[in-house]
């Protein structure tokens, strides 16, 4: 638990982790963190005056949250101004969170699905269906509910969803019913066939089978709970877009007559960043029964199949510009919540129609601190259009919100989330899929084992020249120490090393039979540079055989030298992401969203390569805690002045939301520079529960 320092009124964790008034790394510092994760290393020091090095970012962060006297001493040494922050006191006004407190004594009746009267200049008009028609359809749905809840996926064993999933399914169905106005949108088998012909997506049916072909890895199990929820969400998406038709006109007229609500996701920067942000906002849209939309300018709609049969999620630049111009900043939303809770003293829990469109962050640091509070989420439900911008994975932290936790825990009991999200929504279009199949068939087919290695030098050529040799040695040592690749036999038959038992088989030369039936291991490298490729090639080509008599082939598809952008760059990045995710074993670079997306797609627990300074004892790599990637730079404290959560540490409330591995978030920095608790990761009770390796 955090404690409050009396001198500066700042939250400080037991491990010395600095916290600002919101339980976050300060906004300027967090922007620097996001620049590091999402952009280039050059923009790390934005917002810091006269910074001499990236290390000063961490010094500044620590000074801002340290007792005044100690901070001044550090500041004098580091020549950094010592800042202070003051914590806001928790308000007396309290609202009981869903499932965490007693209900009001006289709860209001549920609102009837009322159809707003459109203004005279609106072209989007909905039929004013009677309440009886809606109730009749609802009764019909209820009669079919038990049959529909029992679904088959890949076998004949039926299942009954858990309570949290059933509740979420009910909410999705209610939203779909309201959007339909009592007249369900038909989508027949013939409609689906026609849609599939117009929007082909081979990867939807073929991706899982490729993962199943891995010889040393079982694939993640089928998640029937998730499949059911996704199917119901697809109906909501299709109903809203079909009933409304022209979404841009609907937005411009500030129409609410359909009852549909929307979430516009705005992912930024590299493909890994975009995929993490998009998958996170999808989960948010499902939990809040909102129709997710994404700008075509992000390249996501061009690279990936339409995820929702009968409905498109892409919006053009003109429409997106209108949304950005028409939305209010997140600050205004929170001010209106405060006004309702404190000034007006009404505590209605809704903003009515006073706010039609609102952003939920300031374009950089992801959702605001108060986003993670039950009270604010309830007010958010009255806003028809929300936008969320960002470049990081925040889906795990949705479990910190009490009203969402039960549904997510029941949906993902094995604590595997991102794999299912990516494989459901972000499937390569046919042109990209053909390239992936080509790589698999030409370069990777026939391997006894596939090893993937992703190496990223964030400072590109400058860092590559400085660290390449060191990183190559660490990767090689890691793979040999952990039996990922075999060692090579000494080239000199008189080498004294041959006395080592590990080289015992080196005295037996390869036979004609060995060459007729070779055992080939293939290493696929993803990197902007050829350094590791050439290093491993030199090792395995210049030696006659390995200690296991297995042959090792080294493959690298591209070496662009600098990170580019554009649709072709993203397409090739996707080809490499999926190809690397087919590996049996994966080594990745810390703090890399590209690497994180690879192991999430593949359902792999990765090995993290040590990019920091030499340690004693030497550490060259470390196995991850689980399949789920890290939410970099996450605030680990609540800032909920109207909820019971108050300013508690989130892991005290949700024990499985833990700190990320130090090696994952400590890319290339001094050991004392990365504070404990820098990131957040959802972890299983035992990492073996997510280890699907066969060996």
C-alpha positions in Angstrom: 0.0 0.0 0.0 1.2 3.5 -0.6 1.8 6.0 2.2 1.6 9.7 2.2 4.7 11.8 2.9 3.8 14.6 5.2 6.3 17.1 3.8 5.1 17.0 0.2 1.7 15.3 0.4 2.7 12.8 -2.4 1.8 9.2 -2.7 4.9 6.9 -2.6 4.8 3.2 -2.9 6.5 0.9 -0.4 9.2 0.2 -3.0 9.9 3.9 -3.5 7.9 4.3 -6.7 7.1 7.9 -7.2 3.5 8.9 -7.7 1.9 12.2 -8.7 -1.4 13.6 -7.5 -3.2 11.1 -9.8 -1.2 8.0 -8.8 0.5 8.4 -12.2 3.9 9.1 -13.5 3.5 12.9 -14.1 2.0 13.9 -17.4 5.2 15.4 -18.9 7.1 12.3 -17.8 4.4 10.0 -19.0 4.4 11.8 -22.4 8.1 11.1 -22.6 7.4 7.5 -21.7 4.8 7.3 -24.5 7.3 8.8 -26.9 9.7 6.1 -26.0 7.1 3.3 -26.4 5.2 4.7 -29.4 7.6 7.0 -31.2 11.3 7.5 -31.7 13.9 7.8 -29.0 14.6 11.3 -30.3 11.3 12.6 -28.8 11.9 11.2 -25.3 12.9 14.5 -23.8 10.0 16.6 -25.1 8.8 18.8 -22.3 12.1 18.8 -20.4 14.2 21.9 -20.5 17.9 21.7 -21.0 17.9 17.8 -20.7 21.4 16.4 -21.4 20.4 12.7 -21.5 17.5 10.3 -21.3 18.6 9.3 -17.8 17.6 12.7 -16.6 14.0 11.8 -17.4 14.1 9.3 -14.5 15.9 11.6 -12.2 13.2 14.3 -12.8 10.5 11.7 -12.3 11.9 10.7 -9.0 12.5 14.2 -7.7 9.0 15.3 -8.4 7.7 12.7 -5.9 10.3 12.7 -3.2 10.3 14.4 0.3 11.3 18.0 -0.2 14.7 17.9 1.5 15.8 14.7 -0.3 14.5 16.0 -3.6 16.5 19.2 -3.3 19.7 17.3 -2.6 19.1 15.1 -5.7 18.2 18.2 -7.7 21.3 20.0 -6.8 23.4 17.0 -7.8 21.6 16.4 -11.1 21.0 20.1 -11.9 17.2 19.4 -12.2 14.6 21.6 -10.6 12.8 19.9 -7.8 9.0 19.9 -8.4 6.3 19.2 -6.0 2.7 18.0 -6.3 -0.2 18.0 -4.0 -2.8 15.2 -3.7 -6.5 16.1 -3.9 -8.5 14.9 -0.9 -11.2 12.4 -1.5 -14.6 13.9 -1.7 -17.3 13.0 0.9 -19.7 12.3 -1.9 -19.9 8.5 -2.6 -21.7 6.4 -5.0 -22.0 2.7 -4.6 -20.2 0.8 -7.4 -21.9 -1.9 -9.3 -21.7 -5.2 -7.4 -19.7 -3.6 -4.6 -22.4 -2.0 -2.4 -26.0 -1.9 -1.5 -28.5 -0.7 -4.1 -30.5 2.5 -3.6 -33.6 1.9 -1.5 -36.0 3.1 -4.3 -34.3 2.2 -7.5 -35.8 4.0 -10.5 -37.6 1.8 -13.1 -35.6 0.9 -16.2 -36.1 3.5 -18.9 -38.4 2.5 -21.8 -36.6 2.5 -25.2 -37.9 6.0 -26.3 -37.3 7.2 -29.8 -36.2 10.8 -29.9 -38.0 13.1 -32.3 -35.6 14.0 -35.1 -35.2 17.6 -36.0 -36.8 18.8 -39.2 -33.6 19.0 -41.0 -32.6 15.4 -40.3 -32.6 12.9 -43.1 -32.0 10.0 -40.8 -35.5 9.0 -39.4 -36.5 6.0 -37.4 -39.9 4.4 -37.3 -41.7 5.1 -34.1 -42.3 1.5 -33.1 -44.7 0.8 -30.3 -43.6 -0.4 -26.9 -45.6 -3.5 -27.4 -43.7 -4.5 -30.5 -40.4 -4.2 -28.6 -41.7 -6.2 -25.7 -43.0 -8.9 -28.0 -39.6 -9.2 -29.7 -37.9 -9.2 -26.2 -40.2 -12.1 -25.2 -39.3 -14.0 -28.3 -35.6 -13.5 -27.6 -36.1 -14.8 -24.0 -37.8 -17.9 -25.3 -34.8 -18.7 -27.5 -32.2 -17.6 -25.0 -31.4 -21.0 -23.5 -31.0 -22.6 -26.9 -28.9 -19.8 -28.2 -26.6 -19.8 -25.1 -25.8 -23.5 -25.7 -23.5 -23.3 -28.7 -21.0 -25.6 -30.3 -17.6 -24.5 -31.6 -15.4 -27.3 -32.7 -17.0 -30.3 -31.2 -20.4 -31.6 -30.1 -20.0 -30.8 -26.4 -22.5 -28.0 -25.4 -21.7 -25.6 -22.7 -23.5 -23.1 -20.5 -21.8 -19.7 -20.1 -20.8 -18.5 -16.7 -22.8 -15.9 -14.9 -20.7 -12.9 -15.9 -20.8 -13.9 -19.5 -24.5 -14.5 -19.5 -25.0 -11.0 -18.0 -22.8 -9.4 -20.7 -24.7 -11.4 -23.4 -28.0 -10.1 -22.0 -26.7 -6.5 -22.1 -25.6 -6.9 -25.7 -28.9 -8.3 -26.7 -30.8 -5.5 -25.0 -28.7 -3.0 -26.8 -29.3 -4.8 -30.1 -33.1 -5.0 -29.4 -33.3 -1.2 -28.7 -31.2 -0.4 -31.8 -33.6 -2.6 -33.9 -36.7 -0.7 -32.8 -38.4 -4.0 -32.3 -37.7 -5.1 -35.8 -34.6 -7.3 -35.9 -32.2 -6.8 -38.8 -32.2 -10.0 -40.7 -28.9 -11.5 -41.8 -29.6 -14.8 -43.4 -27.1 -17.5 -44.5 -27.5 -16.1 -48.0 -26.6 -12.7 -46.7 -23.6 -14.0 -45.0 -22.5 -15.9 -48.1 -22.8 -12.7 -50.2 -20.9 -10.7 -47.6 -18.1 -13.3 -47.6 -17.9 -13.2 -51.4 -17.6 -9.4 -51.3 -15.2 -9.4 -48.3 -13.1 -12.6 -48.6 -10.9 -13.5 -45.6 -9.1 -16.7 -45.9 -7.1 -16.2 -42.7 -10.3 -16.4 -40.7 -10.5 -20.1 -41.6 -6.8 -20.9 -42.0 -4.9 -19.1 -39.3 -5.6 -21.4 -36.4 -4.7 -24.5 -38.5 -1.2 -23.0 -39.1 -0.7 -22.6 -35.4 -1.8 -26.2 -34.9 1.0 -27.4 -37.2 3.7 -26.3 -34.7 5.6 -29.4 -33.6 6.7 -28.1 -30.1 3.7 -26.0 -29.2 0.0 -26.6 -28.6 -2.2 -23.8 -29.5 -4.2 -21.8 -27.0 -7.5 -23.6 -26.3 -10.8 -22.5 -28.0 -12.6 -19.9 -25.8 -16.3 -20.6 -26.2 -17.3 -17.8 -23.8 -15.5 -15.3 -26.0 -16.9 -16.7 -29.2 -20.4 -16.3 -27.9 -19.9 -12.8 -26.8 -18.2 -11.8 -30.0 -21.1 -13.2 -32.0 -23.6 -11.2 -30.0 -21.5 -8.0 -30.4 -21.3 -8.6 -34.1 -25.2 -8.5 -34.2 -25.2 -5.2 -32.3 -22.6 -3.7 -34.7 -24.6 -4.8 -37.8 -27.9 -3.7 -36.4 -26.7 -0.2 -35.6 -24.9 0.5 -38.9 -27.8 -1.1 -40.9 -30.5 0.9 -39.2 -28.7 4.2 -39.3 -27.1 4.0 -42.7 -25.3 7.3 -43.0 -23.3 7.6 -39.8 -21.8 10.9 -40.7 -25.2 12.5 -41.2 -26.4 10.9 -37.9 -23.4 12.5 -36.1 -23.8 15.9 -37.7 -27.5 16.1 -36.7 -26.7 15.0 -33.1 -29.2 12.2 -33.5 -29.8 9.8 -30.6 -33.0 8.1 -31.9 -31.4 4.7 -32.6 -30.2 4.2 -29.1 -26.8 3.2 -30.5 -23.6 4.5 -28.9 -20.2 4.7 -30.6 -16.5 4.4 -29.8 -14.0 5.8 -32.3 -10.6 4.3 -31.8 -7.6 6.4 -32.9 -4.5 4.2 -32.8 -1.1 5.9 -33.5 2.5 5.1 -34.6 3.8 1.7 -35.5 1.8 -1.4 -36.4 2.4 -3.0 -33.0 1.1 0.1 -31.2 -1.9 0.3 -33.5 -2.8 -3.4 -32.8 -2.5 -3.1 -29.1 -4.6 0.1 -28.9 -7.3 -1.3 -31.3 -7.7 -4.6 -29.4 -8.0 -2.7 -26.1 -10.7 -0.3 -27.5 -12.6 -3.3 -29.0 -12.9 -4.9 -25.5 -14.0 -1.5 -24.1 -16.7 -1.3 -26.9 -18.0 -4.7 -26.1 -18.2 -4.1 -22.3 -20.0 -0.8 -22.9 -22.2 -2.0 -25.8 -20.7 0.6 -28.2 -20.2 0.3 -32.0 -16.4 0.5 -32.6 -15.3 2.6 -35.6 -11.8 3.2 -36.9 -10.4 5.8 -39.3 -9.2 4.4 -42.6 -6.2 6.6 -42.4 -4.8 4.3 -39.7 -4.3 1.6 -42.4 -6.0 -0.9 -40.2 -9.1 -1.3 -42.4 -6.9 -1.8 -45.4 -4.6 -4.4 -43.8 -7.2 -6.5 -41.9 -10.5 -8.2 -42.8 -13.8 -6.6 -41.9 -14.3 -8.2 -38.5 -18.1 -7.9 -38.2 -20.1 -9.7 -40.9 -22.6 -7.4 -42.5 -21.1 -4.2 -41.1 -18.1 -2.1 -41.8 -16.1 -0.4 -39.1 -13.9 2.0 -41.3 -14.7 5.7 -41.5 -13.1 8.1 -44.0 -11.0 11.1 -43.2 -13.8 13.7 -43.7 -16.0 12.0 -41.2 -13.2 11.5 -38.7 -12.3 15.2 -39.0 -15.9 16.1 -38.2 -15.8 13.9 -35.1 -12.6 15.5 -33.9 -14.0 19.0 -34.5 -17.3 18.2 -32.8 -16.1 16.4 -29.7 -15.4 18.0 -26.4 -12.1 17.5 -24.5 -12.0 15.0 -21.8 -11.5 17.8 -19.3 -15.0 19.1 -19.9 -16.5 15.7 -19.3 -14.9 15.3 -15.9 -15.9 18.9 -15.0 -19.5 18.1 -15.8 -19.3 14.9 -13.6 -17.8 17.0 -10.8 -20.6 19.6 -11.2 -23.3 16.9 -11.0 -21.7 15.2 -8.0 -20.7 18.3 -5.9 -22.1 21.6 -7.1 -25.6 20.5 -8.3 -25.7 17.9 -5.6 -28.0 15.8 -7.8 -25.8 12.8 -8.3 -28.0 11.6 -11.1 -25.2 9.5 -12.5 -26.0 10.8 -16.0 -25.2 13.9 -18.1 -28.4 13.5 -20.1 -28.0 14.9 -23.6 -25.7 17.7 -22.5 -22.6 16.0 -24.0 -23.0 14.3 -27.4 -19.3 13.6 -28.2 -16.3 13.5 -26.0 -12.7 12.5 -26.0 -11.4 10.3 -23.2 -7.8 11.3 -23.3 -5.5 14.1 -24.5 -4.2 12.1 -27.6 -1.0 11.0 -25.8 -1.1 9.2 -22.5 -4.1 6.9 -23.0 -7.3 7.0 -20.9 -7.3 9.6 -18.1 -6.8 8.5 -14.5 -10.4 8.9 -13.7 -11.4 6.7 -16.6 -10.8 3.7 -14.5 -13.5 4.6 -11.9 -17.0 3.1 -11.7 -18.7 6.5 -11.2 -17.1 8.1 -14.3 -17.9 5.0 -16.4 -21.6 5.3 -15.4 -21.6 9.0 -16.5 -19.8 8.0 -19.7 -22.7 5.8 -20.7 -24.8 8.9 -21.3 -22.4 10.2 -24.0 -23.3 9.0 -27.5 -19.9 9.3 -29.1 -16.6 8.7 -27.4 -13.1 8.8 -28.9 -10.0 7.1 -27.4 -6.6 7.8 -28.8 -3.3 6.1 -27.9 -0.6 3.6 -28.8 -0.4 1.2 -25.9 -2.2 -1.9 -24.6 -4.6 -1.0 -21.8 -7.1 -3.9 -22.0 -5.9 -5.6 -18.8 -6.6 -2.5 -16.8 -10.3 -2.7 -17.7 -10.4 -5.4 -15.1 -9.6 -2.7 -12.5 -13.0 -1.2 -13.2 -15.4 -3.0 -10.8 -18.4 -3.0 -13.1 -16.4 -4.8 -15.9 -14.4 -7.2 -13.7 -16.8 -10.1 -13.4 -17.5 -10.3 -17.1 -13.8 -10.2 -18.0 -12.8 -12.7 -15.4 -15.5 -15.1 -16.7 -14.6 -14.4 -20.3 -10.9 -15.1 -19.8 -10.5 -17.5 -16.8 -7.0 -18.5 -18.0 -5.9 -14.8 -18.0 -5.3 -15.0 -21.8 -7.0 -12.0 -23.4 -5.1 -10.4 -26.2 -4.6 -13.6 -28.2 -8.3 -14.0 -28.6 -8.9 -10.3 -29.4 -6.2 -10.3 -32.1 -7.3 -13.5 -33.7 -11.0 -12.5 -33.8 -10.8 -8.9 -35.1 -7.3 -8.3 -36.6 -7.0 -11.0 -39.3 -4.9 -10.3 -42.4 -6.6 -9.6 -45.6 -6.1 -12.0 -48.5 -3.2 -10.1 -50.2 -1.3 -10.0 -46.9 -2.3 -13.6 -46.1 -0.9 -14.8 -49.4 2.5 -13.3 -48.5 2.4 -15.0 -45.1 1.6 -18.3 -46.7 4.5 -17.8 -49.2 6.9 -17.2 -46.3 5.7 -20.3 -44.5 5.8 -22.6 -47.6 9.1 -21.4 -49.1 11.2 -20.5 -46.0 9.8 -22.3 -43.0 8.1 -25.5 -44.1 9.8 -28.7 -43.1 11.5 -27.4 -40.0 11.6 -29.7 -36.9 11.5 -26.6 -34.8 11.0 -22.9 -35.5 12.7 -20.3 -33.4 11.7 -16.6 -33.7 14.0 -13.7 -32.7 12.9 -10.1 -32.8 15.6 -7.5 -32.3 14.9 -3.8 -32.1 17.4 -1.0 -31.6 15.3 2.0 -30.7 18.0 4.5 -31.5 18.5 2.7 -34.8 21.9 3.0 -36.4 23.6 4.8 -33.5 22.6 2.1 -31.0 23.1 -0.7 -33.4 26.8 0.2 -33.9 27.2 0.5 -30.1 25.4 -2.7 -29.0 25.1 -5.1 -31.9 28.1 -7.3 -30.9 27.0 -7.4 -27.3 23.4 -8.3 -28.1 24.4 -11.0 -30.6 26.5 -12.7 -27.9 23.7 -12.5 -25.3 21.2 -14.0 -27.7 23.6 -16.8 -28.7 24.4 -17.6 -25.0 20.7 -17.5 -24.1 19.8 -20.0 -26.9 22.6 -22.3 -26.0 22.1 -22.2 -22.2 18.4 -22.9 -22.5 18.8 -25.6 -25.2 16.8 -23.5 -27.7 19.4 -24.1 -30.4 22.2 -26.7 -30.3 25.8 -25.6 -29.8 28.3 -26.2 -32.6 31.1 -28.8 -32.4 34.6 -27.4 -32.1 36.1 -27.1 -35.6 39.6 -28.4 -34.4 39.5 -32.2 -33.8 42.3 -31.7 -31.2 40.4 -29.0 -29.3 40.5 -29.8 -25.6 36.9 -28.6 -25.3 35.9 -31.9 -26.9 36.5 -33.5 -23.5 33.3 -31.8 -22.2 30.4 -34.3 -22.1 28.2 -31.9 -24.0 30.4 -32.5 -27.0 30.3 -36.3 -26.7 28.4 -36.8 -30.0 30.8 -34.6 -31.9 33.1 -37.6 -32.3 30.5 -39.2 -34.5 30.5 -37.7 -38.0 27.4 -37.1 -40.0 26.4 -40.1 -42.2 24.7 -40.4 -45.6 21.5 -41.3 -43.7 21.8 -38.1 -41.6 21.9 -36.1 -44.9 19.0 -38.0 -46.5 16.8 -37.4 -43.4 18.1 -34.1 -42.0 16.7 -32.6 -38.9 16.5 -28.9 -39.6 15.9 -26.1 -37.1 15.0 -22.7 -38.6 15.6 -19.4 -37.0 13.4 -16.5 -38.3 14.8 -13.1 -37.4 12.9 -9.8 -37.4 15.2 -6.8 -37.4 16.0 -3.6 -39.2 19.6 -4.8 -39.3 21.5 -7.9 -40.5 23.8 -8.1 -37.5 22.3 -11.1 -35.8 21.6 -12.9 -39.1 25.3 -12.6 -40.1 26.5 -13.5 -36.6 24.5 -16.8 -36.4 25.2 -17.6 -40.1 28.9 -17.4 -39.4 28.5 -19.8 -36.4 26.4 -22.4 -38.1 27.9 -22.3 -41.6 31.5 -22.4 -40.5 31.2 -25.4 -38.4 30.7 -29.0 -39.7 28.0 -30.1 -37.3 26.1 -29.3 -34.1 26.1 -31.3 -30.8 22.7 -32.8 -31.7 23.5 -33.3 -35.4 20.6 -30.9 -36.2 21.2 -28.4 -39.0 20.3 -24.8 -38.3 19.1 -22.4 -41.0 19.0 -18.6 -40.5 16.3 -16.6 -42.3 15.6 -12.8 -42.3 13.0 -11.4 -44.6 14.0 -7.7 -44.6 16.5 -5.3 -43.2 15.2 -1.8 -43.7 17.8 0.0 -41.5 15.2 2.6 -40.4 11.6 2.3 -39.3 9.4 3.6 -42.1 5.7 4.1 -42.4 2.9 3.7 -44.9 0.7 0.8 -46.0 3.4 -1.2 -47.6 5.6 -0.9 -44.6 2.7 -2.0 -42.3 1.9 -4.9 -44.7 5.4 -6.3 -44.5 5.4 -5.7 -40.7 2.2 -7.8 -40.5 3.8 -10.5 -42.6 6.7 -10.7 -40.2 4.5 -10.5 -37.1 2.4 -13.5 -38.1 5.3 -15.4 -39.4 7.3 -14.9 -36.2 4.2 -15.8 -34.1 4.2 -19.3 -35.7 7.4 -20.0 -33.8 7.8 -22.8 -31.2 10.1 -20.5 -29.2 10.4 -16.8 -29.3 13.0 -14.3 -28.1 12.0 -10.6 -28.2 13.3 -7.1 -27.3 12.1 -5.5 -24.1 9.6 -2.6 -24.3 8.8 -3.4 -27.9 5.1 -3.4 -28.9 6.1 -5.2 -32.1 7.5 -8.1 -30.0 4.5 -8.0 -27.7 2.1 -8.4 -30.6 4.1 -11.3 -31.9 3.9 -13.4 -28.7 0.2 -12.4 -28.2 -0.8 -13.6 -31.7 1.1 -16.8 -31.2 0.0 -17.6 -27.6 3.7 -17.7 -26.6 5.5 -17.0 -23.4 8.6 -15.2 -24.7 12.2 -14.9 -23.6 13.2 -11.3 -23.1 16.7 -10.4 -24.3 18.7 -8.3 -21.8 19.5 -5.0 -23.4 20.8 -3.3 -20.2 24.3 -3.0 -18.9 26.3 -6.0 -17.7 25.0 -7.6 -14.5 26.7 -9.7 -11.8 25.8 -12.5 -12.0 25.4 -12.2 -15.7 21.9 -12.2 -17.1 21.4 -12.6 -20.9 17.7 -13.3 -21.0 14.7 -14.1 -18.9 11.4 -16.0 -19.5 8.2 -14.0 -19.3 5.5 -14.3 -16.7 2.9 -15.4 -19.1 1.4 -14.8 -22.6 -0.1 -11.4 -21.9 2.1 -8.4 -22.9 2.9 -5.5 -20.6 0.8 -2.3 -20.4 3.8 0.1 -20.4 3.7 3.2 -18.3 0.4 2.2 -16.6 -0.7 4.1 -13.5 -0.9 1.5 -10.7 -3.2 3.5 -8.4 -6.8 4.4 -8.5 -7.8 8.1 -8.5 -11.5 7.6 -7.8 -12.8 10.4 -5.5 -16.4 9.2 -5.7 -15.8 5.4 -5.4 -14.7 3.1 -2.6 -11.6 2.4 -4.6 -10.3 5.9 -3.6 -6.5 6.0 -4.1 -5.7 2.3 -3.4 -3.1 0.5 -5.3 -4.8 -1.5 -8.0 -3.0 -4.8 -7.3 -4.3 -4.7 -3.7 -7.8 -4.8 -5.2 -7.0 -7.0 -8.3 -4.1 -9.3 -7.3 -3.4 -10.6 -10.8 -2.6 -7.1 -12.2 1.0 -7.1 -11.3 4.2 -5.3 -12.1 5.8 -6.2 -15.4 9.2 -7.9 -15.4 12.0 -5.5 -14.7 13.9 -6.9 -17.8 10.8 -6.0 -20.0 10.5 -2.4 -18.9 14.2 -1.7 -18.2 15.4 -1.5 -21.8 19.0 -0.4 -21.8 19.1 1.7 -18.6 21.0 1.7 -15.4 19.7 -0.8 -12.9 18.5 1.9 -10.5 16.8 4.0 -13.1 13.7 2.0 -13.7 11.4 2.1 -10.6 9.5 -0.9 -9.5 6.0 -0.9 -10.8 6.6 0.9 -14.0 4.2 -1.2 -16.0 1.2 -3.4 -15.5 0.7 -7.0 -16.6 -2.1 -9.5 -16.1 -0.5 -12.7 -14.8 -1.8 -16.2 -14.1 -1.3 -17.8 -10.7 1.3 -20.1 -12.2 3.0 -19.3 -15.5 2.9 -23.0 -16.3 -0.9 -22.6 -16.8 -0.1 -20.6 -19.9 2.9 -22.7 -21.1 1.6 -24.8 -24.0 5.0 -26.1 -25.1 5.0 -29.9 -25.7 8.7 -30.4 -24.8 
